[in-house]
Amino acid sequence: MRPPYLLIMALVVISASWLGQGCGEAEEDAVPASARSLANSAEVGLAAVVGLGAPLSGEAVKIFKEQSTLGDAAAKKQLASALGADVVKSSACFTINWSGLTANINFKSCTLRATGEVIDGGCILALKIKPKTQLAATFNHLKIGGRELNGSIKVDIGGGFKPVLTSNVAFTTDGGAAAVTTQALSVSFSSTSTVVNGQLNAESAQYDSVLTAKELTWKPGQCLPSSGTLTYQEGGESIVLTFLSSTPATGEVSLQVGALPPVTAALLTPC
């Protein structure tokens, strides 16, 4: 006896739905609401740190190593050159005016080398050469990737010529005002990658969380990390976001809550 036609069609639809979902893909209600909000806030808050602070940290190390022989004029020339060589892709897209060791920089549709995002607006950069080199950038209404940022980034040189970054970046999200701050963030910048380790605090009316970045790595010209993790605690559980080689293109990360199996979730806007 042949099965009824409607039963056959129902089985086909159910099977197609199950196969289409894919193993390990997250359903919307399986993703903590905090994961999406915190992932996006961390990405915005680190945009200035990675795009602007990380390249400048490399230059701060060079100046610190040469401080005994480097005069103010040479240091300013070296820093201005680094802006066009390491920070943005062209020295023709910004102006720089010095007052002592403080530079007033105006970016006009420049492209950041580290993240590939467009930077527009003004930035005040204060240079301290001795006894310990420091670069301190402050900005208001600075746009990176079309998002308006206000705040500051400070680069200090620690032991072993290692740069340490402190930042406070405020911005607006769909949920209102938000800010991401960092203390003693370790940043490694080179022509092949930017790597971030340390803690950052993300705060808004909806959340106040500490996230730990471990080997969070950006490849040149990519606005999102392609490896590394962000970890935070919620309800006594550890939530781990692992960035994938495909994350810049898809916005997807691997998300694991406690001891549950990891799932793939689209939390971010692709580059």
VOBA-1610 file (N, C-alpha, C; in pm, whole numbers, padded with zeros to 5 digits, always signed):
BEGIN
Met+00086-00119+00000Met+00000+00000+00000Met+00089+00124+00000Arg+00061+00216-00090Arg+00145+00334-00100Arg+00114+00434+00013Pro+00219+00499+00070Pro+00194+00600+00174Pro+00116+00716+00115Pro+00032+00781+00193Pro-00043+00897+00145Pro+00052+01004+00093Tyr+00011+01076-00008Tyr+00092+01179-00073Tyr+00132+01289+00025Leu+00038+01335+00108Leu+00067+01444+00201Leu+00172+01403+00304Leu+00169+01275+00346Leu+00269+01229+00442Leu+00408+01229+00379Ile+00415+01187+00254Ile+00543+01188+00183Ile+00598+01330+00175Met+00516+01427+00138Met+00560+01565+00124Met+00604+01622+00259Ala+00532+01584+00364Ala+00570+01633+00497Ala+00708+01583+00535Leu+00734+01454+00506Leu+00865+01398+00538Leu+00975+01464+00456Val+00947+01498+00332Val+01044+01566+00247Val+01078+01703+00303Val+00975+01778+00344Val+00996+01913+00397Val+01077+01910+00526Ile+01042+01814+00616Ile+01114+01803+00743Ile+01260+01768+00719Ser+01284+01673+00628Ser+01421+01632+00599Ser+01501+01745+00539Ala+01441+01820+00448Ala+01512+01933+00384Ala+01546+02039+00487Ser+01451+02064+00580Ser+01475+02164+00684Ser+01590+02123+00774Trp+01593+01993+00812Trp+01699+01944+00900Trp+01834+01951+00831Leu+01840+01911+00704Leu+01966+01913+00631Leu+02014+02055+00608Gly+01919+02148+00585Gly+01957+02286+00555Gly+02012+02358+00675Gln+01972+02313+00796Gln+02021+02384+00915Gln+02170+02367+00931Gly+02224+02253+00900Gly+02369+02232+00907Gly+02414+02202+01048Cys+02507+02110+01059Cys+02559+02072+01190Cys+02643+02185+01249Gly+02615+02220+01373Gly+02697+02320+01440Gly+02658+02463+01414Glu+02553+02489+01334Glu+02507+02625+01312Glu+02412+02664+01424Ala+02425+02789+01471Ala+02347+02831+01587Ala+02209+02880+01547Glu+02107+02833+01620Glu+01977+02894+01608Glu+01980+03024+01686Glu+01893+03118+01646Glu+01897+03252+01705Glu+01881+03249+01856Asp+01789+03162+01908Asp+01767+03160+02052Asp+01876+03087+02128Ala+01972+03025+02055Ala+02082+02956+02122Ala+02201+03049+02146Val+02195+03168+02089Val+02303+03266+02102Val+02268+03366+02211Pro+02348+03376+02318Pro+02319+03475+02422Pro+02314+03616+02363Ala+02214+03694+02403Ala+02201+03830+02352Ala+02326+03912+02380Ser+02391+03882+02493Ser+02511+03956+02530Ser+02624+03934+02430Ala+02629+03815+02368Ala+02739+03782+02278Ala+02742+03877+02159Arg+02626+03902+02101Arg+02619+03992+01985Arg+02657+04135+02024Ser+02600+04182+02135Ser+02626+04320+02179Ser+02772+04340+02215Leu+02828+04245+02291Leu+02966+04260+02336Leu+03066+04242+02222Ala+03038+04151+02129Ala+03127+04131+02015Ala+03134+04258+01931Asn+03018+04320+01908Asn+03016+04442+01828Asn+03080+04559+01901Ser+03056+04572+02031Ser+03118+04680+02107Ser+03269+04665+02112Ala+03316+04543+02133Ala+03461+04519+02135Ala+03523+04554+02001Glu+03454+04517+01893Glu+03506+04546+01759Glu+03517+04696+01734Val+03414+04771+01775Val+03417+04917+01757Val+03523+04979+01848Gly+03527+04935+01973Gly+03621+04993+02068Gly+03766+04967+02031Leu+03792+04853+01966Leu+03929+04820+01926Leu+03966+04875+01789Ala+03868+04932+01717Ala+03896+04983+01582Ala+04005+05090+01584Ala+03996+05182+01683Ala+04097+05287+01693Ala+04228+05233+01751Val+04217+05138+01843Val+04337+05079+01905Val+04421+05007+01801Val+04355+04925+01718Val+04427+04847+01618Val+04466+04932+01498Gly+04374+05017+01452Gly+04401+05096+01333Gly+04498+05211+01354Leu+04490+05274+01470Leu+04570+05394+01497Leu+04677+05370+01603Gly+04638+05312+01716Gly+04731+05294+01828Gly+04840+05193+01802Ala+04805+05081+01740Ala+04904+04975+01719Ala+05020+05019+01628Pro+04993+05081+01512Pro+05105+05128+01430Pro+05191+05234+01500Leu+05126+05321+01577Leu+05202+05424+01649Leu+05287+05363+01760Ser+05242+05250+01814Ser+05321+05185+01920Ser+05456+05138+01866Gly+05457+05092+01742Gly+05583+05051+01681Gly+05678+05168+01665Glu+05624+05284+01629Glu+05708+05402+01614Glu+05757+05452+01749Ala+05673+05439+01853Ala+05714+05480+01987Ala+05835+05400+02034Val+05837+05270+02002Val+05951+05186+02039Val+06077+05235+01970Lys+06069+05271+01842Lys+06185+05320+01768Lys+06239+05449+01830Ile+06148+05540+01864Ile+06190+05667+01923Ile+06254+05644+02060Phe+06197+05553+02138Phe+06252+05524+02270Phe+06394+05470+02260Lys+06418+05383+02163Lys+06551+05324+02146Lys+06654+05428+02104Glu+06608+05534+02035Glu+06700+05634+01983Glu+06697+05764+02063Gln+06632+05763+02179Gln+06607+05889+02251Gln+06734+05962+02293Ser+06842+05890+02315Ser+06965+05955+02361Ser+07028+06042+02252Thr+07000+06011+02128Thr+07061+06087+02017Thr+06957+06160+01932Leu+06830+06135+01958Leu+06725+06192+01874Leu+06677+06325+01928Gly+06690+06430+01847Gly+06641+06562+01886Gly+06492+06575+01855Asp+06433+06686+01904Asp+06289+06707+01884Asp+06253+06712+01736Ala+06330+06785+01657Ala+06298+06801+01515Ala+06303+06666+01442Ala+06404+06586+01474Ala+06418+06455+01410Ala+06304+06362+01452Ala+06266+06369+01579Ala+06158+06284+01629Ala+06026+06319+01561Lys+05999+06448+01545Lys+05876+06491+01479Lys+05874+06448+01333Lys+05987+06459+01266Lys+05995+06417+01127Lys+05973+06266+01114Gln+06030+06192+01207Gln+06018+06047+01207Gln+05874+06004+01230Leu+05806+06072+01322Leu+05668+06039+01353Leu+05575+06073+01237Ala+05597+06189+01175Ala+05516+06228+01060Ala+05532+06129+00945Ser+05654+06082+00926Ser+05680+05984+00821Ser+05609+05853+00851Ala+05607+05813+00978Ala+05542+05689+01016Ala+05391+05694+00994Leu+05331+05811+01011Leu+05187+05825+00986Leu+05152+05785+00843Gly+05235+05829+00748Gly+05210+05799+00608Gly+05257+05662+00565Ala+05352+05605+00641Ala+05408+05475+00602Ala+05341+05358+00672Asp+05303+05377+00800Asp+05251+05265+00879Asp+05103+05278+00916Val+05057+05401+00939Val+04920+05420+00988Val+04820+05421+00873Val+04842+05509+00774Val+04751+05517+00660Val+04828+05487+00531Lys+04753+05468+00423Lys+04815+05422+00299Lys+04876+05533+00214Ser+04848+05658+00249Ser+04903+05769+00170Ser+04929+05889+00259Ser+05044+05951+00241Ser+05076+06071+00318Ser+05005+06193+00263Ala+04938+06177+00148Ala+04869+06290+00085Ala+04728+06311+00141Cys+04680+06217+00224Cys+04541+06226+00270Cys+04527+06289+00408Phe+04637+06338+00467Phe+04626+06403+00597Phe+04719+06523+00605Thr+04685+06614+00696Thr+04772+06729+00725Thr+04817+06719+00869Ile+04936+06771+00896Ile+04989+06769+01032Ile+05053+06903+01064Asn+05013+06963+01176Asn+05067+07091+01221Asn+05118+07075+01363Trp+05244+07115+01384Trp+05308+07097+01513Trp+05306+07223+01597Ser+05289+07205+01728Ser+05310+07310+01827Ser+05395+07245+01936Gly+05525+07271+01931Gly+05616+07199+02020Gly+05617+07052+01980Leu+05591+06964+02076Leu+05585+06821+02047Leu+05441+06769+02040Thr+05348+06860+02016Thr+05208+06822+01999Thr+05165+06847+01856Ala+05108+06744+01793Ala+05068+06751+01653Ala+04916+06754+01641Asn+04867+06845+01557Asn+04725+06849+01522Asn+04712+06783+01385Ile+04649+06666+01381Ile+04641+06587+01258Ile+04498+06586+01208Asn+04481+06606+01079Asn+04348+06601+01019Asn+04349+06498+00905Phe+04274+06391+00924Phe+04265+06286+00822Phe+04147+06315+00729Lys+04169+06298+00599Lys+04064+06320+00500Lys+04049+06196+00413Ser+03953+06112+00451Ser+03924+05987+00378Ser+04050+05904+00357Cys+04127+05887+00463Cys+04246+05801+00458Cys+04205+05656+00483Thr+04284+05564+00432Thr+04261+05421+00457Thr+04366+05369+00553Leu+04320+05312+00664Leu+04411+05257+00764Leu+04475+05129+00711Arg+04606+05120+00723Arg+04676+05001+00674Arg+04640+04875+00754Ala+04625+04890+00883Ala+04604+04773+00969Ala+04469+04708+00948Thr+04364+04788+00924Thr+04229+04732+00917Thr+04158+04756+00785Gly+04213+04841+00699Gly+04148+04870+00572Gly+04028+04963+00584Glu+04000+05014+00704Glu+03886+05103+00723Glu+03925+05248+00692Val+03825+05328+00658Val+03848+05469+00627Val+03843+05551+00755Ile+03940+05640+00770Ile+03945+05728+00887Ile+03929+05873+00840Asp+03843+05946+00909Asp+03814+06086+00878Asp+03807+06166+01007Gly+03866+06286+01005Gly+03852+06373+01120Gly+03983+06408+01186Gly+03972+06478+01300Gly+04090+06530+01367Gly+04137+06448+01484Cys+04267+06463+01512Cys+04330+06389+01622Cys+04446+06473+01676Ile+04456+06485+01806Ile+04569+06554+01869Ile+04667+06449+01921Leu+04791+06456+01876Leu+04891+06357+01913Leu+05005+06425+01988Ala+05021+06390+02115Ala+05127+06448+02199Ala+05241+06349+02214Leu+05362+06395+02186Leu+05481+06310+02193Leu+05567+06349+02312Lys+05606+06250+02390Lys+05702+06269+02499Lys+05819+06175+02471Ile+05940+06232+02461Ile+06056+06152+02423Ile+06130+06095+02543Lys+06156+06179+02646Lys+06232+06137+02764Lys+06154+06169+02890Pro+06183+06100+03001Pro+06275+05986+03017Pro+06220+05856+02958Lys+06087+05846+02951Lys+06027+05731+02885Lys+05935+05781+02774Thr+05952+05725+02656Thr+05873+05769+02542Thr+05725+05738+02562Gln+05644+05835+02524Gln+05498+05817+02533Gln+05432+05890+02416Leu+05332+05827+02358Leu+05248+05889+02257Leu+05105+05888+02309Ala+05041+06004+02310Ala+04904+06013+02360Ala+04817+06080+02254Ala+04718+06007+02205Ala+04627+06060+02104Ala+04490+06085+02166Thr+04432+06201+02140Thr+04296+06231+02181Thr+04215+06270+02059Phe+04088+06234+02058Phe+04007+06261+01940Phe+03861+06280+01977Asn+03794+06367+01901Asn+03652+06392+01915Asn+03590+06390+01775His+03480+06318+01762His+03410+06307+01633His+03501+06249+01524Leu+03593+06163+01564Leu+03678+06095+01467Leu+03600+05976+01412Lys+03596+05964+01281Lys+03522+05855+01219Lys+03616+05747+01168Ile+03590+05623+01211Ile+03664+05507+01160Ile+03560+05406+01114Gly+03568+05371+00986Gly+03468+05280+00931Gly+03327+05337+00937Gly+03316+05471+00931Gly+03186+05536+00934Gly+03126+05554+01072Arg+03194+05503+01177Arg+03144+05517+01314Arg+03217+05629+01385Glu+03142+05713+01454Glu+03202+05828+01521Glu+03254+05788+01659Leu+03382+05819+01683Leu+03448+05780+01808Leu+03499+05903+01882Asn+03492+05898+02014Asn+03548+06002+02099Asn+03632+05934+02207Gly+03747+05993+02238Gly+03826+05932+02345Gly+03974+05953+02332Ser+04050+05855+02378Ser+04195+05869+02382Ser+04263+05733+02375Ile+04387+05735+02328Ile+04474+05618+02326Ile+04612+05664+02372Lys+04670+05592+02465Lys+04804+05627+02513Lys+04895+05506+02499Val+05014+05532+02444Val+05114+05427+02426Val+05233+05457+02516Asp+05263+05365+02609Asp+05381+05376+02693Asp+05476+05262+02660Ile+05603+05284+02679Ile+05701+05179+02654Ile+05741+05116+02786Gly+05712+04986+02800Gly+05744+04915+02922Gly+05879+04846+02913Gly+05904+04754+03006Gly+06030+04681+03007Gly+06046+04595+02883Gly+06169+04582+02838Gly+06196+04503+02718Gly+06146+04567+02592Phe+06132+04700+02595Phe+06085+04777+02479Phe+05946+04732+02433Lys+05863+04685+02525Lys+05729+04641+02488Lys+05628+04754+02506Pro+05554+04787+02399Pro+05453+04893+02412Pro+05332+04844+02489Val+05278+04932+02573Val+05158+04902+02651Val+05055+05010+02619Leu+04935+04968+02583Leu+04831+05063+02543Leu+04722+05076+02648Thr+04682+05201+02670Thr+04566+05233+02753Thr+04471+05313+02665Ser+04344+05279+02667Ser+04250+05350+02579Ser+04115+05367+02645Asn+04043+05467+02597Asn+03905+05493+02639Asn+03832+05545+02516Val+03749+05460+02458Val+03681+05494+02333Val+03530+05490+02354Ala+03464+05603+02330Ala+03319+05612+02346Ala+03253+05623+02208Phe+03133+05565+02197Phe+03062+05565+02069Phe+02915+05540+02096Thr+02835+05539+01989Thr+02691+05515+02002Thr+02654+05391+01923Thr+02576+05304+01985Thr+02526+05184+01918Thr+02374+05195+01907Asp+02313+05090+01851Asp+02166+05088+01841Asp+02103+05093+01980Gly+02176+05045+02081Gly+02124+05044+02217Gly+02156+05170+02295Gly+02223+05269+02231Gly+02256+05394+02298Gly+02406+05411+02316Ala+02444+05496+02411Ala+02585+05526+02434Ala+02658+05405+02490Ala+02783+05388+02447Ala+02865+05276+02494Ala+03010+05322+02499Ala+03093+05245+02570Ala+03235+05278+02579Ala+03314+05149+02603Val+03434+05147+02549Val+03527+05036+02572Val+03657+05095+02625Thr+03702+05046+02739Thr+03828+05094+02797Thr+03925+04977+02811Thr+04053+05009+02802Thr+04156+04907+02821Thr+04263+04962+02915Gln+04326+04871+02988Gln+04438+04905+03075Gln+04549+04804+03048Ala+04668+04854+03020Ala+04785+04767+03001Ala+04760+04660+02895Leu+04703+04703+02782Leu+04679+04611+02672Leu+04810+04588+02597Ser+04842+04462+02572Ser+04963+04428+02498Ser+04932+04420+02349Val+05007+04495+02270Val+04984+04500+02126Val+05114+04474+02052Ser+05110+04383+01956Ser+05225+04355+01871Ser+05188+04392+01728Phe+05265+04486+01669Phe+05234+04533+01534Phe+05350+04502+01440Ser+05316+04447+01322Ser+05417+04422+01219Ser+05351+04437+01082Ser+05430+04419+00979Ser+05376+04433+00843Ser+05283+04317+00806Thr+05283+04210+00887Thr+05201+04093+00855Thr+05081+04074+00945Ser+05079+04140+01061Ser+04965+04122+01152Ser+04968+04222+01267Thr+04853+04236+01332Thr+04842+04309+01458Thr+04781+04213+01559Val+04849+04193+01672Val+04803+04095+01771Val+04776+04168+01903Val+04659+04140+01962Val+04617+04205+02086Val+04597+04099+02195Asn+04653+04127+02314Asn+04632+04043+02432Asn+04600+04133+02551Gly+04509+04089+02636Gly+04479+04166+02756Gly+04330+04180+02779Gln+04294+04268+02872Gln+04154+04284+02910Gln+04098+04416+02862Leu+03970+04413+02830Leu+03897+04535+02796Leu+03762+04533+02865Asn+03716+04649+02903Asn+03586+04662+02969Asn+03488+04728+02873Ala+03377+04661+02847Ala+03271+04714+02761Ala+03153+04753+02848Glu+03106+04878+02832Glu+03002+04929+02921Glu+02897+05007+02844Ser+02772+04983+02877Ser+02659+05058+02823Ser+02544+05047+02923Ala+02426+05097+02887Ala+02310+05084+02976Ala+02267+04938+02989Gln+02302+04855+02890Gln+02260+04715+02889Gln+02362+04620+02951Tyr+02490+04656+02954Tyr+02591+04562+03001Tyr+02711+04636+03060Asp+02785+04566+03140Asp+02912+04612+03196Asp+02997+04487+03216Ser+03079+04456+03118Ser+03149+04327+03117Ser+03298+04344+03091Val+03375+04254+03150Val+03518+04247+03124Val+03543+04133+03026Leu+03610+04164+02916Leu+03643+04063+02816Leu+03794+04045+02813Thr+03838+03923+02794Thr+03980+03893+02784Thr+04013+03854+02640Ala+04105+03930+02580Ala+04150+03900+02444Ala+04277+03816+02452Lys+04277+03707+02378Lys+04394+03621+02373Lys+04434+03598+02228Glu+04553+03646+02192Glu+04607+03630+02057Glu+04505+03672+01951Leu+04433+03780+01977Leu+04335+03832+01883Leu+04414+03897+01768Thr+04400+03843+01647Thr+04491+03877+01539Thr+04419+03931+01416Trp+04462+04050+01373Trp+04413+04111+01250Trp+04520+04098+01141Lys+04481+04057+01023Lys+04572+04061+00909Lys+04559+04197+00842Pro+04666+04248+00779Pro+04661+04382+00719Pro+04541+04399+00625Gly+04471+04510+00643Gly+04359+04542+00556Gly+04228+04473+00590Gln+04224+04395+00699Gln+04101+04328+00738Gln+04042+04393+00863Cys+03915+04428+00857Cys+03854+04504+00967Cys+03819+04418+01087Leu+03822+04286+01072Leu+03791+04195+01183Leu+03907+04097+01205Pro+03922+04048+01327Pro+04026+03947+01353Pro+03997+03819+01275Ser+04103+03747+01241Ser+04087+03619+01171Ser+04134+03501+01257Ser+04174+03529+01380Ser+04207+03423+01476Ser+04211+03485+01616Gly+04218+03398+01718Gly+04221+03446+01855Gly+04084+03438+01920Thr+04078+03472+02050Thr+03953+03459+02125Thr+03922+03582+02208Leu+03792+03601+02235Leu+03741+03694+02335Leu+03660+03610+02434Thr+03689+03625+02562Thr+03620+03545+02664Thr+03560+03636+02771Tyr+03438+03605+02814Tyr+03377+03679+02925Tyr+03289+03584+03005Gln+03246+03629+03123Gln+03164+03548+03213Gln+03021+03602+03216Glu+02927+03509+03219Glu+02787+03549+03233Glu+02711+03437+03303Gly+02643+03472+03411Gly+02566+03373+03485Gly+02647+03255+03533Gly+02772+03281+03567Gly+02858+03175+03616Gly+02919+03088+03508Glu+02887+03118+03382Glu+02940+03042+03269Glu+03042+03125+03192Ser+03141+03056+03138Ser+03240+03120+03052Ser+03189+03116+02908Ile+03189+03231+02842Ile+03146+03238+02702Ile+03268+03277+02618Val+03300+03192+02522Val+03421+03211+02441Val+03382+03234+02295Leu+03430+03346+02241Leu+03412+03376+02099Leu+03546+03352+02030Thr+03550+03257+01940Thr+03672+03225+01867Thr+03660+03278+01724Phe+03753+03363+01686Phe+03750+03421+01551Phe+03815+03325+01452Leu+03757+03319+01333Leu+03796+03222+01232Leu+03861+03292+01113Ser+03930+03214+01031Ser+03992+03272+00911Ser+03886+03331+00819Ser+03762+03281+00831Ser+03652+03330+00748Ser+03576+03447+00810Thr+03606+03482+00934Thr+03531+03587+01004Thr+03528+03720+00929Pro+03641+03771+00877Pro+03634+03900+00806Pro+03536+03899+00688Ala+03521+03784+00622Ala+03433+03776+00504Ala+03289+03746+00540Thr+03267+03677+00653Thr+03131+03631+00687Thr+03072+03696+00811Gly+03157+03747+00900Gly+03110+03798+01029Gly+03080+03688+01128Glu+03110+03563+01094Glu+03079+03450+01181Glu+03196+03417+01274Val+03162+03378+01396Val+03260+03331+01493Val+03212+03199+01550Ser+03303+03126+01613Ser+03264+03006+01687Ser+03233+03049+01830Leu+03116+03011+01878Leu+03069+03054+02010Leu+03049+02932+02099Gln+03109+02935+02218Gln+03093+02824+02312Gln+03051+02877+02448Val+02942+02822+02500Val+02892+02858+02633Val+02922+02744+02729Gly+03008+02770+02827Gly+03043+02668+02923Gly+03096+02542+02858Ala+03040+02427+02897Ala+03085+02298+02844Ala+03003+02253+02724Leu+02909+02337+02679Leu+02827+02300+02563Leu+02913+02296+02437Pro+02872+02221+02336Pro+02948+02218+02211Pro+02948+02356+02145Pro+03056+02393+02079Pro+03061+02521+02009Pro+02967+02525+01890Val+02914+02643+01861Val+02830+02663+01744Val+02884+02781+01665Thr+02850+02787+01538Thr+02891+02899+01454Thr+02779+03002+01453Ala+02814+03127+01482Ala+02712+03233+01491Ala+02760+03358+01416Ala+02671+03417+01338Ala+02701+03541+01267Ala+02673+03658+01359Leu+02775+03709+01427Leu+02757+03815+01526Leu+02802+03951+01476Leu+02883+03955+01372Leu+02947+04080+01330Leu+02916+04113+01185Thr+02934+04240+01151Thr+02916+04284+01012Thr+03045+04252+00936Pro+03036+04178+00825Pro+03159+04145+00749Pro+03230+04269+00699Cys+03357+04256+00668Cys+03435+04368+00616Cys+03385+04405+00476
//
